């Protein structure tokens, strides 16, 4: 059974519908015992970081989520709340991933017509430039290429997925795939049993369905 974290964030319905189409038993819950007992946990959401973290802390779910040992998948806001801190509401988050969430700031001189939020189809790239100060000395100082994340099995380079967000997670050592909109940012994060996507796999047609299947099969 897959538990879907309830924390008064939107978009949970589309996740349950996607799992139902795949024939996967699921339950929306904010019960710590049910989350701990689930085979896997999905942490989705569309909403505001400060309000969401307040709900989690009031119910002790912030500690529960960080201590889960089964595979956990954060989606969109869920991914951002798994980072260290979000500029949205100046919010301290769960700190699972070692990176910060910032607001997109379009360049007034770029002339590219960039708009916030970033909305629509865009790439899921496994090769990207990354600042040298976020890499271990053992890694190439100019480029980080994703390891073979099981979450991305059967995907092709630069597959398109569906994004809707105004905030982004900076590139870091937990980044396994990136997207470039205004600047390169983390599209997929992974650390131990924790996985996360900035895009919405449940709205990303066949590519998103494959990602959900990959998560189910972990």
Secondary structure, DSSP 4 states (H G I P E B T S, - for coil): -EEEE-SS-BTHHHHHHHHHHTT--EEEE--HHHHHHSSEEEE--BS-HHHHHHHHHHTTHHHHHHH--S-EEEETHHHHHTSSEETTTTEE----SS-EEEE----TTS-S---SSEEEEEEEBSEEE--GGGS-TTS-SSEEE----GGGTTPPTTEEEEEEESEEEPP-TTEEEEEESSSEEEEEEEETTEEEESS-GGGSHHHHHHHHHHHHT-
